[in-house]
């Protein structure tokens, strides 16, 4: 009917009005309640299965630990006195290299052998191309370190798992996981009482502590990851470990930053397993404290610097009448930044800053650990050819200790270019030999070594190619008398100090009795810091140890 309008019919008296959406709301609530009930019904079995899985894992780990302990009893035999010797193992896959880390290793072993008769030192190494006797002979030839007792070498077959070349991407994570498998091989071959990671493979610490049942300690030369590395990625700076294609992409940089933060968290987690942590400088200490948060068991132990040998080198007013030499000491690794040395040296020659002064020679001294290091040296030689300085640059690889002393005795400048060098044993050795040190304005050299002492300059610092060339030109322009006043030996004083401690501090804290014996050390002061050498041991003065 036209004009007819629809109107709602009111509900009967006494009944509530009918709401069309109410049914939908009720049905939706019933669905939600059903979903919650379903999740609850699944949660209880999931928790139960998770609990069973955790128990199974715990039982498995306990079984592996028990089996390893039984294997330990079978592998170790009693000594001449009927007592089983205490096994102190050092995890150092590249123990035949000639760097500062290897000096720490051999000095530590020599100290333990001198102090403890019931200790047998074990070295886990991957240097299968040489014998144990050749390794010990190499330590004496390079560092003039002679061991008093034999060392047990455990040769590992899977060292390739920690080679950086195996992981073109995610190198830090790949090497760390590879070190776990390499550590497992080491643990199966020899189960020690005390395990010391002396090369920076922190991911092996929980393996030896929880499965091997060992006391664990570590000596950290350089943190695997640092807050400075995080800042480099965050600021998109191009470095040897931060490629240009990553810095040019905000997406890649953000992804790498997340990856670094995750790795830093894992690194701190495994590092906190260590019973005793020793670091080699103030710079390393600051980074380890921020990452591991293990201040109660962390100490600064400066690395062994055989300064007395270099202090015995006589100083000459004019080291050479016809040629100046600039000497660099350091392994041929990418972080040492040898290309910067060559470019700065080429710039120095190109701009003819020397005027009519004698000819100049750059001598690069270092060790090669593997084929990658040898290829790096070949690339450096090609760089010298491109810059036209091949006739002025000499490479000396894996040289004997006596030859190293001779080069330092003839050198005018000691050159160092590594950004954030953890400590700088080569820097100290150059200073002790009487060279004028020119180091990078960062890390250990800046904080611990090349610092003013009693108002006197102890050396020079630089950061880039131009500043290095300028500092070298300035040093060479000084008169011999002025250079002698500013070399590394000038602020050095020698005193005697008693009641010294050494790496035995680690064993003290791990409940190994330490003989209460007073020893005399010779302490050489560089820039207000003390670098000690206790007779022929790797020791550090009581005042040198900084517990946090």
C-alpha positions as CSV (number, residue, x, y, z in Angstrom):
1,X,0.0,0.0,0.0
2,X,1.4,3.4,-1.1
3,X,2.6,5.5,1.8
4,X,2.9,2.6,4.1
5,X,5.7,3.0,6.5
6,X,7.5,0.3,8.5
7,X,7.4,0.7,12.2
8,X,8.9,-1.4,14.9
9,X,6.5,-3.4,17.0
10,X,7.1,-2.9,20.7
11,X,7.8,-6.1,22.7
12,X,5.2,-7.5,24.9
13,X,4.8,-5.9,28.3
14,X,7.3,-7.3,30.9
15,X,9.8,-8.5,28.3
16,X,13.2,-6.6,27.6
17,X,13.7,-5.2,24.2
18,X,15.3,-7.5,21.6
19,X,18.9,-6.4,20.5
20,X,20.0,-7.9,17.2
21,X,23.7,-7.7,18.0
22,X,23.4,-9.4,21.4
23,X,23.5,-12.9,19.8
24,X,26.6,-12.1,17.9
25,X,28.3,-10.8,21.1
26,X,27.4,-13.9,23.0
27,X,28.6,-16.2,20.3
28,X,31.9,-14.2,20.1
29,X,32.4,-14.5,23.8
30,X,31.8,-18.3,23.6
31,X,34.4,-18.6,20.8
32,X,36.9,-16.6,22.9
33,X,36.3,-18.8,26.0
34,X,36.7,-21.9,23.8
35,X,40.0,-20.6,22.4
36,X,41.3,-19.9,25.9
37,X,40.2,-23.4,27.1
38,X,42.0,-24.9,24.1
39,X,45.2,-23.0,24.8
40,X,45.1,-24.0,28.4
41,X,44.5,-27.6,27.5
42,X,47.6,-27.4,25.2
43,X,49.7,-25.5,27.7
44,X,49.8,-28.1,30.4
45,X,51.0,-30.9,28.1
46,X,53.6,-28.4,26.6
47,X,54.9,-27.5,30.0
48,X,55.0,-31.2,30.9
49,X,56.9,-32.1,27.7
50,X,59.3,-29.1,28.2
51,X,60.0,-30.3,31.8
52,X,60.7,-33.8,30.6
53,X,63.0,-32.4,27.8
54,X,64.9,-30.3,30.3
55,X,65.4,-33.3,32.6
56,X,66.6,-35.4,29.7
57,X,69.1,-32.7,28.6
58,X,70.3,-32.3,32.2
59,X,70.7,-36.1,32.5
60,X,72.5,-36.2,29.2
61,X,74.9,-33.4,30.2
62,X,75.5,-35.0,33.6
63,X,76.2,-38.3,31.8
64,X,78.7,-36.7,29.4
65,X,80.4,-35.0,32.3
66,X,80.6,-38.3,34.2
67,X,82.0,-40.0,31.1
68,X,84.6,-37.3,30.6
69,X,85.7,-37.6,34.3
70,X,86.1,-41.3,33.9
71,X,88.0,-40.8,30.7
72,X,90.2,-38.3,32.6
73,X,91.2,-40.9,35.1
74,X,92.1,-43.4,32.4
75,X,94.2,-40.9,30.4
76,X,96.2,-39.4,33.3
77,X,98.8,-41.5,35.1
78,X,100.5,-40.9,38.5
79,X,103.9,-39.3,38.7
80,X,107.1,-40.6,40.2
81,X,105.9,-39.8,43.7
82,X,102.7,-41.8,43.2
83,X,100.6,-38.6,42.9
84,X,98.8,-37.5,39.9
85,X,100.2,-34.2,38.5
86,X,98.0,-31.2,38.2
87,X,97.2,-30.5,34.6
88,X,97.1,-26.9,33.6
89,X,96.1,-26.6,29.9
90,X,96.4,-23.5,27.7
91,X,94.1,-23.3,24.7
92,X,96.3,-21.6,22.1
93,X,95.7,-23.0,18.6
94,X,98.4,-20.8,17.0
95,X,101.1,-21.3,19.6
96,X,103.9,-21.4,17.0
97,X,103.1,-17.8,15.8
98,X,105.6,-15.1,16.9
99,X,103.3,-12.4,18.3
100,X,102.8,-10.9,21.8
101,X,100.1,-13.4,22.7
102,X,102.6,-16.2,22.2
103,X,105.1,-14.4,24.4
104,X,102.5,-14.3,27.2
105,X,101.9,-18.0,26.7
106,X,105.5,-19.1,27.0
107,X,106.3,-16.7,29.9
108,X,103.3,-18.1,31.7
109,X,104.3,-21.7,31.2
110,X,107.9,-20.9,32.3
111,X,106.6,-19.3,35.5
112,X,104.4,-22.3,36.4
113,X,107.3,-24.7,35.8
114,X,109.6,-22.7,38.1
115,X,107.0,-22.3,40.9
116,X,105.3,-25.7,41.0
117,X,106.9,-29.1,40.8
118,X,103.6,-31.0,40.6
119,X,102.2,-29.0,37.6
120,X,102.2,-30.4,34.1
121,X,101.6,-27.8,31.4
122,X,99.5,-28.7,28.4
123,X,99.1,-26.7,25.2
124,X,96.3,-27.3,22.8
125,X,97.6,-26.3,19.4
126,X,96.7,-26.8,15.7
127,X,100.3,-26.4,14.5
128,X,100.5,-30.0,13.1
129,X,103.2,-29.1,10.6
130,X,105.8,-28.9,13.3
131,X,106.8,-31.0,16.3
132,X,106.6,-30.1,19.9
133,X,110.4,-29.8,20.1
134,X,110.4,-27.4,17.1
135,X,107.7,-25.2,18.8
136,X,109.7,-24.9,22.0
137,X,112.8,-24.2,20.0
138,X,111.0,-21.5,18.1
139,X,109.8,-19.8,21.4
140,X,113.5,-19.7,22.5
141,X,114.6,-18.3,19.1
142,X,112.0,-15.6,18.9
143,X,111.5,-14.6,22.5
144,X,114.7,-15.9,24.2
145,X,112.4,-17.9,26.6
146,X,113.8,-21.3,27.7
147,X,111.5,-23.7,29.5
148,X,112.8,-25.7,32.4
149,X,110.6,-28.8,31.9
150,X,108.9,-30.5,28.9
151,X,105.5,-29.4,27.7
152,X,102.8,-31.7,26.6
153,X,101.3,-30.7,23.3
154,X,97.9,-31.8,22.2
155,X,97.6,-31.4,18.4
156,X,94.2,-30.6,17.1
157,X,93.0,-31.5,13.7
158,X,90.0,-29.1,13.3
159,X,91.8,-25.8,13.6
160,X,90.4,-24.8,10.2
161,X,87.0,-24.3,12.1
162,X,88.4,-21.1,13.6
163,X,89.9,-19.7,10.4
164,X,88.4,-16.4,9.4
165,X,88.6,-17.4,5.7
166,X,86.0,-20.1,6.3
167,X,83.4,-17.5,7.3
168,X,83.2,-14.7,4.7
169,X,80.1,-13.5,6.4
170,X,79.1,-13.6,10.1
171,X,82.8,-14.2,10.8
172,X,82.6,-13.5,14.6
173,X,79.8,-16.0,15.1
174,X,81.2,-18.6,12.8
175,X,84.7,-18.5,14.5
176,X,83.1,-18.6,17.9
177,X,80.9,-21.6,17.1
178,X,83.9,-23.3,15.4
179,X,85.9,-22.8,18.6
180,X,83.3,-24.8,20.5
181,X,83.8,-27.8,18.2
182,X,87.6,-27.3,18.3
183,X,87.4,-27.1,22.1
184,X,85.3,-30.3,22.2
185,X,88.1,-32.1,20.3
186,X,90.6,-30.7,22.8
187,X,88.5,-31.8,25.8
188,X,88.2,-35.4,24.4
189,X,92.0,-35.7,23.9
190,X,93.0,-34.3,27.3
191,X,90.9,-33.3,30.3
192,X,92.8,-30.8,32.5
193,X,92.3,-29.7,36.1
194,X,92.7,-26.0,35.2
195,X,91.8,-24.6,31.8
196,X,93.2,-21.3,30.6
197,X,92.0,-19.7,27.3
198,X,95.0,-17.6,26.4
199,X,94.0,-16.7,22.8
200,X,90.5,-15.2,23.1
201,X,88.1,-18.1,22.4
202,X,85.7,-17.4,25.2
203,X,83.0,-19.7,23.9
204,X,85.1,-22.7,25.0
205,X,84.9,-21.6,28.7
206,X,81.5,-23.1,29.5
207,X,82.4,-26.3,27.7
208,X,85.4,-27.0,29.9
209,X,83.7,-25.7,33.1
210,X,80.4,-27.5,32.9
211,X,81.2,-30.6,30.9
212,X,84.9,-31.0,31.7
213,X,84.5,-30.1,35.4
214,X,87.6,-27.8,35.2
215,X,88.4,-24.5,36.9
216,X,88.6,-22.0,34.1
217,X,90.4,-18.8,33.6
218,X,91.3,-16.6,30.6
219,X,93.8,-14.0,29.6
220,X,92.2,-11.5,27.2
221,X,94.4,-9.7,24.7
222,X,91.6,-8.2,22.8
223,X,87.8,-8.6,23.3
224,X,86.2,-10.5,20.4
225,X,83.7,-7.6,20.2
226,X,83.8,-4.2,21.8
227,X,81.6,-1.2,22.4
228,X,83.9,0.6,19.9
229,X,83.0,-1.9,17.2
230,X,79.3,-1.3,17.9
231,X,79.8,2.4,17.6
232,X,81.7,1.9,14.2
233,X,78.7,0.1,12.8
234,X,76.2,2.5,14.4
235,X,78.0,5.5,12.9
236,X,78.4,3.7,9.5
237,X,82.2,4.1,9.5
238,X,84.2,2.1,6.9
239,X,86.9,-0.1,8.6
240,X,88.6,-3.4,7.8
241,X,85.8,-5.2,9.6
242,X,83.0,-3.0,8.3
243,X,82.8,-3.1,4.5
244,X,81.8,-0.1,2.4
245,X,78.7,-1.9,1.0
246,X,77.4,-2.2,4.5
247,X,78.2,1.4,5.5
248,X,76.5,2.7,2.4
249,X,73.3,0.9,3.2
250,X,71.2,1.9,6.2
251,X,69.3,-1.4,6.1
252,X,72.5,-3.5,6.1
253,X,74.0,-1.3,8.9
254,X,70.9,-1.8,11.0
255,X,70.9,-5.5,10.5
256,X,74.6,-5.8,11.3
257,X,74.1,-3.7,14.5
258,X,71.4,-6.1,15.7
259,X,73.7,-9.0,14.9
260,X,76.5,-7.3,16.9
261,X,74.3,-6.7,19.8
262,X,73.2,-10.3,19.8
263,X,76.7,-11.5,19.6
264,X,77.8,-9.1,22.4
265,X,75.1,-10.5,24.7
266,X,76.3,-14.1,24.0
267,X,79.9,-13.1,24.4
268,X,79.1,-11.6,27.8
269,X,77.1,-14.7,28.8
270,X,80.0,-17.2,28.1
271,X,82.6,-14.9,29.5
272,X,80.8,-14.7,32.8
273,X,81.5,-18.4,33.2
274,X,85.2,-17.7,33.9
275,X,86.5,-18.1,37.5
276,X,89.3,-15.6,36.9
277,X,89.6,-13.0,34.2
278,X,92.9,-11.3,33.4
279,X,93.1,-8.5,30.8
280,X,96.2,-6.8,29.4
281,X,95.4,-3.1,29.6
282,X,93.1,-0.4,30.9
283,X,91.4,-0.2,27.5
284,X,90.6,-4.0,27.5
285,X,89.5,-3.8,31.1
286,X,86.9,-1.1,30.4
287,X,85.4,-3.1,27.5
288,X,85.4,-6.4,29.4
289,X,83.7,-4.9,32.4
290,X,81.0,-3.4,30.2
291,X,80.4,-6.7,28.3
292,X,81.0,-9.4,30.9
293,X,80.1,-7.6,34.1
294,X,82.5,-9.8,36.1
295,X,84.3,-7.1,38.0
296,X,84.8,-9.2,41.1
297,X,87.1,-11.6,39.3
298,X,88.7,-9.3,36.8
299,X,92.3,-8.0,37.1
300,X,94.7,-6.1,34.9
301,X,97.9,-8.0,34.3
302,X,100.2,-6.2,31.9
303,X,101.8,-8.6,29.4
304,X,105.5,-9.6,29.8
305,X,107.8,-7.1,28.2
306,X,111.4,-8.2,28.3
307,X,112.5,-4.6,28.6
308,X,115.9,-5.4,30.3
309,X,117.2,-7.1,27.1
310,X,116.4,-3.9,25.2
311,X,117.6,-1.6,27.9
312,X,121.0,-3.3,27.6
313,X,121.2,-2.0,24.0
314,X,123.7,0.9,24.1
315,X,122.3,4.3,23.0
316,X,124.2,6.2,20.3
317,X,124.1,9.9,19.7
318,X,123.8,9.3,15.9
319,X,122.6,5.8,15.1
320,X,123.5,6.0,11.4
321,X,125.4,8.6,9.5
322,X,123.9,7.7,6.1
323,X,120.5,6.2,6.7
324,X,117.5,6.6,9.1
325,X,115.4,3.5,9.7
326,X,111.8,3.3,10.9
327,X,110.8,0.0,12.4
328,X,107.4,-1.5,12.8
329,X,106.8,-4.6,15.0
330,X,103.6,-6.6,14.7
331,X,102.0,-9.6,13.2
332,X,100.8,-9.2,9.6
333,X,97.1,-9.2,10.5
334,X,94.5,-6.8,9.0
335,X,93.9,-4.9,12.3
336,X,97.6,-3.9,12.5
337,X,96.9,-1.6,9.4
338,X,100.3,-2.0,7.7
339,X,98.9,-0.2,4.6
340,X,98.6,3.0,6.6
341,X,102.3,2.7,7.5
342,X,103.3,2.3,3.9
343,X,101.0,5.1,2.6
344,X,102.2,7.5,5.3
345,X,105.8,6.6,4.6
346,X,105.2,7.2,0.8
347,X,103.7,10.5,1.6
348,X,106.7,11.5,3.7
349,X,109.1,10.7,0.8
350,X,106.8,12.2,-1.9
351,X,106.5,15.6,-0.2
352,X,110.3,15.6,0.4
353,X,109.9,16.7,4.0
354,X,113.4,15.5,4.8
355,X,115.3,18.0,2.7
356,X,118.9,17.1,2.5
357,X,118.8,14.6,5.4
358,X,120.1,11.0,5.0
359,X,118.1,8.4,3.2
360,X,115.1,6.7,4.9
361,X,114.1,3.1,5.2
362,X,110.9,1.4,6.5
363,X,111.4,-2.0,8.1
364,X,108.3,-4.1,8.7
365,X,108.9,-6.9,11.2
366,X,106.3,-9.4,12.1
367,X,105.1,-13.0,12.1
368,X,102.9,-14.9,9.6
369,X,100.5,-17.4,11.1
370,X,99.0,-18.9,8.0
371,X,98.6,-18.6,4.2
372,X,96.2,-15.6,4.6
373,X,98.9,-13.7,6.4
374,X,101.4,-14.6,3.7
375,X,99.0,-13.3,1.0
376,X,98.6,-10.2,3.1
377,X,102.4,-9.6,2.9
378,X,102.3,-10.1,-0.9
379,X,99.5,-7.5,-1.1
380,X,101.6,-5.1,1.0
381,X,104.6,-5.6,-1.4
382,X,102.3,-4.8,-4.3
383,X,101.2,-1.6,-2.6
384,X,104.8,-0.6,-2.2
385,X,105.3,-1.1,-5.9
386,X,102.2,1.0,-6.7
387,X,103.5,3.8,-4.5
388,X,107.0,3.6,-5.8
389,X,108.7,2.9,-2.4
390,X,109.7,-0.8,-2.9
391,X,113.4,0.1,-2.7
392,X,112.8,1.8,0.7
393,X,110.6,-0.8,2.4
394,X,112.0,-4.1,3.8
395,X,109.9,-7.0,5.1
396,X,111.4,-9.2,7.8
397,X,109.1,-12.2,8.6
398,X,109.5,-14.6,11.6
399,X,113.0,-13.4,12.4
400,X,115.1,-14.5,15.4
401,X,115.1,-12.5,18.5
402,X,118.7,-11.4,18.1
403,X,117.9,-9.9,14.6
404,X,115.0,-8.1,16.1
405,X,117.3,-6.5,18.7
406,X,119.7,-5.5,16.0
407,X,117.0,-3.7,14.0
408,X,115.8,-1.9,17.0
409,X,119.3,-0.8,18.0
410,X,119.7,0.8,14.6
411,X,116.2,2.3,14.4
412,X,115.3,6.0,14.9
413,X,111.5,5.7,15.0
414,X,109.3,2.9,16.2
415,X,106.1,2.9,14.2
416,X,102.7,1.6,15.3
417,X,99.3,2.1,13.5
418,X,96.7,-0.3,14.9
419,X,93.5,1.4,15.9
420,X,92.5,0.5,19.5
421,X,95.5,-1.7,20.1
422,X,94.7,-3.6,23.3
423,X,98.1,-3.0,24.8
424,X,101.2,-2.8,22.6
425,X,104.1,-5.0,23.6
426,X,105.9,-3.9,20.4
427,X,105.5,-0.2,21.5
428,X,107.1,-0.9,24.9
429,X,110.0,-2.8,23.3
430,X,110.6,0.0,20.9
431,X,110.7,2.5,23.7
432,X,113.0,0.3,25.8
433,X,115.4,0.1,22.8
434,X,115.6,3.9,22.7
435,X,113.6,4.6,19.6
436,X,111.2,7.5,19.4
437,X,107.8,5.9,19.4
438,X,105.0,7.0,17.0
439,X,101.8,5.1,17.9
440,X,98.1,5.3,17.2
441,X,96.1,7.8,19.3
442,X,93.8,5.1,20.8
443,X,93.7,2.0,23.0
444,X,96.5,0.9,25.2
445,X,99.3,3.1,23.7
446,X,97.2,6.2,24.5
447,X,95.9,5.1,27.9
448,X,98.9,3.2,29.4
449,X,102.1,3.7,27.5
450,X,102.6,6.9,25.5
451,X,101.6,9.2,28.3
452,X,103.5,12.1,29.9
453,X,105.8,11.2,32.8
454,X,106.9,13.9,35.2
455,X,106.2,16.5,32.6
456,X,108.3,14.8,29.9
457,X,107.1,13.6,26.5
458,X,107.4,9.8,26.2
459,X,106.5,9.6,22.5
460,X,104.1,10.8,19.8
461,X,100.6,9.8,18.7
462,X,98.8,10.1,15.3
463,X,95.6,9.0,13.7
464,X,95.7,9.2,9.9
465,X,98.1,9.3,6.9
466,X,98.7,13.0,7.1
467,X,99.3,13.2,10.8
468,X,101.7,10.2,10.7
469,X,103.7,11.7,7.9
470,X,103.9,15.0,9.8
471,X,105.0,13.4,13.1
472,X,107.7,11.4,11.3
473,X,109.0,14.5,9.6
474,X,109.0,16.3,12.9
475,X,110.9,13.6,14.7
476,X,113.5,13.3,11.9
477,X,114.0,17.1,11.8
478,X,115.1,17.1,15.5
479,X,118.7,17.1,16.4
480,X,120.2,13.9,17.8
481,X,120.3,15.5,21.3
482,X,116.7,16.5,21.1
483,X,115.6,13.1,19.9
484,X,117.5,11.4,22.7
485,X,115.6,13.6,25.2
486,X,112.3,12.5,23.7
487,X,112.9,8.8,23.1
488,X,111.1,6.1,25.0
489,X,114.0,5.4,27.4
490,X,114.4,8.9,28.8
491,X,111.6,8.8,31.4
492,X,112.5,5.2,32.4
493,X,113.7,4.5,35.9
494,X,114.7,1.2,37.4
495,X,114.0,0.1,41.0
496,X,113.9,-3.1,42.9
497,X,110.6,-4.3,44.3
498,X,109.9,-7.3,46.6
499,X,106.9,-9.5,47.4
500,X,106.0,-9.9,43.7
501,X,103.2,-12.0,42.2
502,X,102.9,-13.5,38.8
503,X,100.5,-15.5,36.7
504,X,100.4,-17.8,39.8
505,X,97.7,-15.3,41.0
506,X,95.3,-17.2,38.8
507,X,96.3,-20.5,40.5
508,X,96.0,-18.8,43.9
509,X,92.4,-17.9,43.2
510,X,91.7,-21.4,42.0
511,X,92.8,-22.9,45.3
512,X,96.3,-24.0,44.3
513,X,98.8,-23.4,47.1
514,X,101.3,-20.7,46.2
515,X,104.7,-20.7,48.0
516,X,105.1,-17.7,50.2
517,X,108.4,-16.5,48.8
518,X,109.8,-13.1,48.4
519,X,111.3,-12.4,45.0
520,X,113.1,-9.4,43.6
521,X,111.9,-7.9,40.4
522,X,113.2,-5.2,38.2
523,X,110.6,-2.7,37.3
524,X,110.9,-0.3,34.4
525,X,108.5,2.7,34.4
526,X,107.2,4.0,31.1
527,X,104.8,6.9,31.3
528,X,103.9,6.3,34.9
529,X,103.0,2.6,34.4
530,X,105.1,-0.3,35.6
531,X,106.0,-3.2,33.4
532,X,107.8,-5.8,35.4
533,X,110.0,-8.8,34.7
534,X,110.8,-11.0,37.7
535,X,114.1,-12.6,37.0
536,X,113.1,-15.0,34.1
537,X,109.4,-15.4,35.0
538,X,106.3,-13.7,33.7
539,X,105.3,-11.9,36.9
540,X,103.7,-8.6,37.7
541,X,104.3,-6.3,40.6
542,X,101.7,-6.3,43.4
543,X,101.0,-2.7,42.6
544,X,100.5,-3.6,39.0
545,X,97.5,-5.8,39.6
546,X,94.3,-3.8,39.6
547,X,91.3,-5.7,40.9
548,X,87.9,-4.4,40.1
